[in-house]
Amino acid sequence: MMRATVVRALVLTAVFAAALTPVTSLGEDSNQLPPRATKELPPELLSLLRQKKMPKHSPILVRIFKEEAELEVWKQDITGHFQLLKIFPICRWSGDLGPKLHQGDRQAPEGFYTVTPELMNPNSNYYLAINTGYPNSFDKANNRGGSLLMIHGDCSSSGCYAMTDEQISEIYALARDSLLGRPSFQVQAYPFRLTPANLARHRTNPDFDFWKMLKIGNDHFEATHLEPKVDVCNRRYVFDAQAPPNAPNPLVFNPTGKCPAFVVNPKIARLALEKQRADELEYAQLLKDDVPAAPMYSGLDGGMNEVFLARFPGRVTLAKVLPYASYLPQLPPIPWVDDDGSLTSKFFGICFDRYVCSVTEADYAQSD
């Protein structure tokens, strides 16, 4: 009995050590990591974990909303459900509403992503960084390209979700702790909160059908507070799929192939369907009331949460790449000077030539 206990303890120790190896980032020894990557959570956040009955090393789930410029960290409590832990205002994101399509479009990604320990970067030039995992299997199946799309510090973005250094320190620590003995955590990136009101405002956007697809996964999570299982087939996202009763074979999903026969977990489907029906009724009423539709293109290069506007004046500039610019009238540039002294150009809200518009060095200092 004693020997079995000792053997079991040794095995658990080995498993624990193996789980730690990737978390120390790219196989580095923890003693070689910069202090910022091993920093403990602040006392206030540790106290909040205890208050919400969230074990320190329980799973997290990250949700990002571009238009609201907010990043949410959800964490699993002792019931096994995810609850909202903290909302971080986003300091800077680039591009416009809509998914990333190709290298150089400055778009921050939208979709469902999986972050593994190898995607944690403690030595980032932007303080700390978490690679979102773009492109995922959905992006690849739809021929969408680009790389190194991060959540990082330094409040400077070229296709990334940029936080302040203080914020990314907390987010990184929460992610690091959640990956202890765990293979990954999920990131859900949205154009905005997928409410009926927001969808009604953006109903004329070319990405509307894509966003309705994302809403299915969003509804599964919001209805259950459980992480949705994500698969891809026929170049589409599929959520919480399982084999039909008495199916002879396990489900196999091919991102570009025909979807296999599947059913949605009935416990999840019932709750999600109730939410979807209520949202559809509200959406239909909004259309009946003819609520105004938002412009398809903002003319700005991303945005930032309003709490940072005074702290970082001039960080949100006019767009350098226009996904839907072909039908817009061209206007002559009007030179002006940003608050930081850098020369840019104003096009009455629109910039048509990325090479004409001057930008600061920081704008091009990172990958898109």
Secondary structure, 3 states (H helix, E strand, C coil): CHHHHHHHHHHHHHHHHHHHHHHCCCCCCHHHCCHHHHCCCCHHHHHHHHHCCCCCCCCEEEEEECCCCEEEEEEECCCCCEEEEEEEECCEECCCCCCCCCCCCCCCCCEEEEECHHHEECCCCCCCEEECCCCCHHHHHCCCCCCCCEEECCCCCCCCEECCHHHHHHHHHHHHHHCCCCCCEEEEEECCCCCHHHHHHCCCCCCHHHHHHHHHHHHHHHHHCCCCCEEEECCEEEECEECCCCCCCCCCCCCCCCCCCCEECHHHHHHHHHHHHHHHHHHHHHHHCCCCCCCCCCCECCECCHHHCCCCCCCCCECCCCCCHHHCCCCCCEEEECCCCCEEEECCCCCCCCCCCCCCHHHHCCCC
